[in-house]
Amino acid sequence: MSKDLNLAALVSAFGAATKRKLSNKAATGAPEDQLRAPLEVLVYALADLTGLTRGHVTLVGETTLAHLATRPSSRRHQPNYGT
């Protein structure tokens, strides 16, 4: 990741990527699924920007959380810090 990038640039790139995906006529069905790839890029870029290695932050796709009776579209996991 280039040190020239900053938070504003990363968020702007995320916005542009999500706009491209969400405005694509072929993207039908669950619109939140279109956020998955741009979100992963953003989270890993933020990890790079803040000095974390990618191994410290991992996004996991839809996983049922029975005790909360929900299934979030994304979840983060940090080794040695719980979930």
DSSP file (Angstrom, degrees, kcal/mol; ACC not computed):
  #  RESIDUE AA STRUCTURE BP1 BP2  ACC     N-H-->O    O-->H-N    N-H-->O    O-->H-N    TCO  KAPPA ALPHA  PHI   PSI    X-CA   Y-CA   Z-CA
    1    1 A M              0   0    0      0, 0.0     2,-0.2     0, 0.0    44,-0.0   0.000 360.0 360.0 360.0 132.8    0.0    0.0    0.0
    2    2 A S    >   -     0   0    0      1,-0.1     3,-1.4     2,-0.0    47,-0.0  -0.455 360.0-138.0 -69.1 137.0    1.4    3.4   -0.9
    3    3 A K  T 3  S+     0   0    0      1,-0.2    -1,-0.1    -2,-0.2     0, 0.0   0.640  99.3  73.8 -69.5 -13.1    2.1    5.7    2.0
    4    4 A D  T 3  S+     0   0    0      2,-0.0    -1,-0.2     0, 0.0     2,-0.1   0.706  77.6  94.5 -72.8 -19.3    0.5    8.5   -0.1
    5    5 A L    <   -     0   0    0     -3,-1.4     2,-0.3     4,-0.1     3,-0.0  -0.460  55.6-177.4 -75.2 145.9   -2.9    7.1    0.5
    6    6 A N     >  -     0   0    0     -2,-0.1     4,-2.3     1,-0.0     5,-0.2  -0.783  43.8 -88.4-132.3 178.1   -4.9    8.4    3.4
    7    7 A L  H  > S+     0   0    0     -2,-0.3     4,-2.6     1,-0.2     5,-0.3   0.898 124.4  52.3 -57.4 -44.4   -8.3    7.7    5.0
    8    8 A A  H  > S+     0   0    0      1,-0.2     4,-2.3     2,-0.2    -1,-0.2   0.904 110.1  48.6 -61.2 -41.4  -10.1   10.1    2.6
    9    9 A A  H  > S+     0   0    0      2,-0.2     4,-2.2     1,-0.2    -1,-0.2   0.891 112.0  49.1 -66.2 -39.2   -8.6    8.5   -0.4
   10   10 A L  H  X S+     0   0    0     -4,-2.3     4,-2.2     2,-0.2    -2,-0.2   0.919 112.9  46.2 -67.0 -43.1   -9.5    5.0    0.8
   11   11 A V  H  X S+     0   0    0     -4,-2.6     4,-2.5     2,-0.2    -2,-0.2   0.885 112.0  52.0 -66.8 -38.0  -13.1    5.9    1.6
   12   12 A S  H  X S+     0   0    0     -4,-2.3     4,-2.4    -5,-0.3    -2,-0.2   0.916 109.8  48.4 -63.4 -42.9  -13.4    7.7   -1.8
   13   13 A A  H  X S+     0   0    0     -4,-2.2     4,-2.4     2,-0.2    -2,-0.2   0.896 110.9  51.6 -64.3 -39.7  -12.2    4.6   -3.6
   14   14 A F  H  X S+     0   0    0     -4,-2.2     4,-2.6     2,-0.2     5,-0.2   0.929 110.1  49.2 -60.7 -46.0  -14.6    2.4   -1.6
   15   15 A G  H  X S+     0   0    0     -4,-2.5     4,-2.2     1,-0.2    -2,-0.2   0.903 111.7  48.2 -60.9 -42.9  -17.5    4.8   -2.6
   16   16 A A  H  X S+     0   0    0     -4,-2.4     4,-2.2     2,-0.2    -1,-0.2   0.908 112.6  48.6 -65.0 -41.6  -16.5    4.6   -6.2
   17   17 A A  H  X S+     0   0    0     -4,-2.4     4,-2.1     1,-0.2    -2,-0.2   0.913 113.1  46.4 -66.5 -42.6  -16.2    0.8   -6.2
   18   18 A T  H  X S+     0   0    0     -4,-2.6     4,-3.1     1,-0.2     5,-0.3   0.885 110.4  53.5 -68.5 -36.3  -19.6    0.4   -4.5
   19   19 A K  H  X S+     0   0    0     -4,-2.2     4,-2.0    -5,-0.2    -2,-0.2   0.930 108.9  49.4 -62.2 -44.2  -21.3    2.8   -6.8
   20   20 A R  H  < S+     0   0    0     -4,-2.2     4,-0.5     1,-0.2    -2,-0.2   0.927 116.1  42.7 -59.5 -44.9  -20.0    0.9   -9.9
   21   21 A K  H >< S+     0   0    0     -4,-2.1     3,-0.9     1,-0.2    -2,-0.2   0.933 115.9  46.1 -69.2 -45.7  -21.2   -2.4   -8.5
   22   22 A L  H 3< S+     0   0    0     -4,-3.1    -1,-0.2     1,-0.2    -2,-0.2   0.774 112.6  50.2 -71.7 -25.2  -24.6   -1.2   -7.2
   23   23 A S  T 3< S+     0   0    0     -4,-2.0     2,-0.4    -5,-0.3    -1,-0.2   0.490  82.3 112.7 -90.8  -2.4  -25.4    0.7  -10.4
   24   24 A N    X   -     0   0    0     -3,-0.9     3,-1.8    -4,-0.5    -3,-0.0  -0.569  65.7-142.9 -71.9 125.9  -24.6   -2.3  -12.7
   25   25 A K  T 3  S+     0   0    0     -2,-0.4    -1,-0.2     1,-0.3    -4,-0.0   0.736  99.5  61.4 -63.4 -22.5  -27.8   -3.5  -14.3
   26   26 A A  T 3  S+     0   0    0      1,-0.1     2,-1.4     2,-0.0    -1,-0.3   0.643  80.6  94.3 -78.3 -13.7  -26.6   -7.1  -13.9
   27   27 A A    <   +     0   0    0     -3,-1.8     2,-0.3    -6,-0.2    -1,-0.1  -0.648  54.5 151.0 -83.4  92.6  -26.5   -6.7  -10.1
   28   28 A T        +     0   0    0     -2,-1.4     2,-0.4     2,-0.1    -2,-0.0  -0.746  39.0  31.4-116.0 167.5  -29.9   -8.1   -9.1
   29   29 A G  S    S+     0   0    0     -2,-0.3     3,-0.1     4,-0.0    -2,-0.0  -0.746 111.8  19.7  92.9-133.7  -31.0   -9.8   -5.9
   30   30 A A    >   -     0   0    0     -2,-0.4     3,-1.4     1,-0.2     4,-0.5  -0.638  60.9-165.7 -81.3 104.8  -29.3   -8.9   -2.6
   31   31 A P  G >  S+     0   0    0      0, 0.0     3,-1.4     0, 0.0     4,-0.3   0.806  84.0  66.4 -63.0 -28.3  -27.6   -5.5   -3.0
   32   32 A E  G >  S+     0   0    0      1,-0.3     3,-1.3     2,-0.2     4,-0.4   0.790  90.0  65.6 -64.8 -23.5  -25.6   -6.0    0.1
   33   33 A D  G X  S+     0   0    0     -3,-1.4     3,-1.0     1,-0.3     4,-0.4   0.789  91.3  64.0 -65.9 -25.7  -23.7   -8.8   -1.6
   34   34 A Q  G <  S+     0   0    0     -3,-1.4    -1,-0.3    -4,-0.5    -2,-0.2   0.644  95.8  59.8 -71.3 -13.8  -22.3   -6.2   -4.0
   35   35 A L  G <> S+     0   0    0     -3,-1.3     4,-2.7    -4,-0.3     5,-0.2   0.622  81.5  86.7 -87.2 -14.0  -20.5   -4.6   -1.0
   36   36 A R  H <> S+     0   0    0     -3,-1.0     4,-2.2    -4,-0.4     5,-0.2   0.928  91.4  39.6 -56.5 -55.7  -18.5   -7.6   -0.1
   37   37 A A  H  > S+     0   0    0     -4,-0.4     4,-2.3     1,-0.2    -1,-0.2   0.940 118.0  47.1 -65.3 -48.1  -15.5   -7.1   -2.4
   38   38 A P  H  > S+     0   0    0      0, 0.0     4,-2.4     0, 0.0    -1,-0.2   0.891 112.2  52.1 -60.7 -36.2  -15.2   -3.3   -2.0
   39   39 A L  H  X S+     0   0    0     -4,-2.7     4,-2.9     2,-0.2     5,-0.2   0.913 108.8  49.6 -65.3 -42.0  -15.5   -3.8    1.8
   40   40 A E  H  X S+     0   0    0     -4,-2.2     4,-2.5    -5,-0.2     5,-0.3   0.925 111.1  49.3 -62.2 -43.7  -12.7   -6.3    1.9
   41   41 A V  H  X S+     0   0    0     -4,-2.3     4,-2.2     1,-0.2    -2,-0.2   0.932 113.4  47.5 -60.0 -45.3  -10.5   -4.0   -0.2
   42   42 A L  H  X S+     0   0    0     -4,-2.4     4,-2.6     2,-0.2    -2,-0.2   0.937 112.4  47.7 -62.4 -48.2  -11.3   -1.1    2.2
   43   43 A V  H  X S+     0   0    0     -4,-2.9     4,-2.2     1,-0.2    -1,-0.2   0.918 114.3  45.7 -62.8 -44.0  -10.7   -3.1    5.4
   44   44 A Y  H  X S+     0   0    0     -4,-2.5     4,-2.3    -5,-0.2    -1,-0.2   0.875 112.7  50.9 -68.9 -35.3   -7.4   -4.5    4.2
   45   45 A A  H  X S+     0   0    0     -4,-2.2     4,-2.7    -5,-0.3    -2,-0.2   0.893 110.0  50.4 -66.4 -39.2   -6.3   -1.1    3.0
   46   46 A L  H  X S+     0   0    0     -4,-2.6     4,-2.1     2,-0.2     6,-0.2   0.887 108.9  52.1 -64.9 -38.2   -7.2    0.4    6.4
   47   47 A A  H  <>S+     0   0    0     -4,-2.2     5,-2.5     2,-0.2     4,-0.5   0.938 112.0  45.9 -61.3 -46.1   -5.1   -2.4    8.0
   48   48 A D  H ><5S+     0   0    0     -4,-2.3     3,-1.1     1,-0.2    -2,-0.2   0.924 111.5  52.5 -60.6 -44.6   -2.2   -1.5    5.8
   49   49 A L  H 3<5S+     0   0    0     -4,-2.7    -1,-0.2     1,-0.3    -2,-0.2   0.847 112.3  44.7 -62.1 -35.6   -2.6    2.2    6.5
   50   50 A T  T 3<5S-     0   0    0     -4,-2.1    -1,-0.3    -5,-0.1    -2,-0.2   0.403 120.1-104.8 -93.4   3.1   -2.6    1.7   10.2
   51   51 A G  T < 5S+     0   0    0     -3,-1.1     2,-0.2    -4,-0.5    -3,-0.2   0.537  75.3 134.3  90.1   5.9    0.3   -0.6   10.2
   52   52 A L      < -     0   0    0     -5,-2.5    -1,-0.3    -6,-0.2     2,-0.2  -0.610  54.3-124.1 -84.0 149.3   -1.5   -3.9   10.8
   53   53 A T    >   -     0   0    0     -2,-0.2     3,-2.0     1,-0.1     4,-0.5  -0.586  25.9-111.6 -85.3 158.2   -0.7   -6.9    8.8
   54   54 A R  G >  S+     0   0    0      1,-0.3     3,-0.9    -2,-0.2    -1,-0.1   0.774 115.6  66.8 -62.3 -24.7   -3.5   -8.6    6.8
   55   55 A G  G 3  S+     0   0    0      1,-0.2    -1,-0.3     3,-0.0     3,-0.1   0.668  92.4  61.7 -69.4 -15.4   -3.2  -11.6    9.1
   56   56 A H  G <  S+     0   0    0     -3,-2.0     2,-0.4     1,-0.2    -1,-0.2   0.698 108.9  40.4 -83.1 -19.5   -4.4   -9.4   12.0
   57   57 A V    <   +     0   0    0     -3,-0.9     2,-0.4    -4,-0.5    -1,-0.2  -0.992  65.1 173.6-133.5 126.4   -7.8   -8.7   10.4
   58   58 A T  E     -A   77   0A   0     19,-1.9    19,-1.9    -2,-0.4     2,-0.4  -0.997  20.9-144.7-132.9 129.3   -9.9  -11.2    8.5
   59   59 A L  E     -A   76   0A   0     -2,-0.4     2,-0.4    17,-0.2    17,-0.2  -0.781  15.4-159.1 -91.3 136.8  -13.4  -10.7    7.2
   60   60 A V  E     -A   75   0A   0     15,-3.0    15,-1.3    -2,-0.4     3,-0.2  -0.946  15.3-124.7-116.8 135.6  -15.6  -13.7    7.3
   61   61 A G        -     0   0    0     -2,-0.4    13,-0.1     1,-0.2    -1,-0.1   0.120  64.2 -30.4 -66.8-171.5  -18.7  -14.0    5.1
   62   62 A E        +     0   0    0     11,-0.4     2,-0.4     9,-0.1    -1,-0.2  -0.160  68.0 171.0 -51.1 120.6  -22.2  -14.6    6.3
   63   63 A T        -     0   0    0      9,-0.7     2,-0.2    -3,-0.2    11,-0.1  -0.995  34.0-118.3-135.1 125.2  -22.1  -16.7    9.5
   64   64 A T        -     0   0    0     -2,-0.4     2,-0.7     7,-0.2     7,-0.2  -0.423  16.1-159.8 -66.7 132.1  -25.2  -17.4   11.6
   65   65 A L  B >>> -B   70   0B   0      5,-3.1     3,-1.8    -2,-0.2     5,-1.4  -0.811  11.9-177.0-109.3  85.8  -25.0  -16.0   15.1
   66   66 A A  G >45S+     0   0    0     -2,-0.7     3,-1.0     1,-0.3    -1,-0.2   0.842  77.4  59.2 -56.8 -39.2  -27.7  -18.2   16.7
   67   67 A H  G 345S+     0   0    0      1,-0.3    -1,-0.3    -3,-0.1    -2,-0.0   0.717 114.9  37.3 -66.9 -18.4  -27.4  -16.6   20.1
   68   68 A L  G <45S-     0   0    0     -3,-1.8    -1,-0.3     2,-0.2    -2,-0.2   0.404 106.0-128.7-107.0  -1.3  -28.3  -13.2   18.5
   69   69 A A  T <<5S+     0   0    0     -3,-1.0     2,-0.3    -4,-0.7    -3,-0.2   0.911  72.3 105.0  52.5  47.9  -30.8  -14.8   16.0
   70   70 A T  B   < -B   65   0B   0     -5,-1.4    -5,-3.1    -7,-0.1    -1,-0.2  -0.950  60.5-148.4-148.4 166.3  -29.1  -13.0   13.1
   71   71 A R        -     0   0    0     -2,-0.3    -7,-0.2    -7,-0.2    -9,-0.1  -0.759  23.2-154.3-139.3  89.9  -26.7  -13.6   10.2
   72   72 A P        -     0   0    0      0, 0.0    -9,-0.7     0, 0.0     3,-0.1  -0.289  18.8-129.2 -65.3 150.6  -24.6  -10.5    9.5
   73   73 A S  S    S+     0   0    0    -11,-0.2   -11,-0.4     1,-0.1     2,-0.3   0.758  90.4  14.8 -70.2 -24.6  -23.3  -10.1    5.9
   74   74 A S        -     0   0    0    -13,-0.1     2,-0.3   -11,-0.1   -13,-0.2  -0.988  62.5-175.1-149.5 153.8  -19.7   -9.6    7.2
   75   75 A R  E     -A   60   0A   0    -15,-1.3   -15,-3.0    -2,-0.3     2,-0.3  -0.989  18.0-135.9-149.7 144.4  -17.8  -10.2   10.4
   76   76 A R  E     -A   59   0A   0     -2,-0.3     2,-0.4     7,-0.2   -17,-0.2  -0.775  13.9-164.3-103.5 150.3  -14.3   -9.3   11.4
   77   77 A H  E     -A   58   0A   0    -19,-1.9   -19,-1.9    -2,-0.3     6,-0.2  -0.999   3.6-169.0-132.8 131.9  -11.9  -11.6   13.3
   78   78 A Q    >   -     0   0    0      4,-1.1     3,-2.0    -2,-0.4     4,-0.3  -0.972  27.9-122.9-120.4 115.9   -8.8  -10.6   15.0
   79   79 A P  T 3  S+     0   0    0      0, 0.0     4,-0.0     0, 0.0    -2,-0.0  -0.262  96.1  12.6 -55.2 141.3   -6.4  -13.4   16.2
   80   80 A N  T 3  S+     0   0    0      1,-0.1     3,-0.1     0, 0.0   -24,-0.0   0.510 117.1  76.3  69.6   6.3   -5.7  -13.2   19.9
   81   81 A Y  S <  S-     0   0    0     -3,-2.0     2,-0.2     1,-0.5    -1,-0.1   0.245  97.3-119.8-125.7  11.2   -8.5  -10.7   20.4
   82   82 A G              0   0    0     -4,-0.3    -4,-1.1     1,-0.2    -1,-0.5  -0.513 360.0 360.0  80.8-154.8  -11.6  -12.9   20.2
   83   83 A T              0   0    0     -6,-0.2    -7,-0.2    -2,-0.2    -1,-0.2   0.402 360.0 360.0-115.2 360.0  -14.2  -12.2   17.6
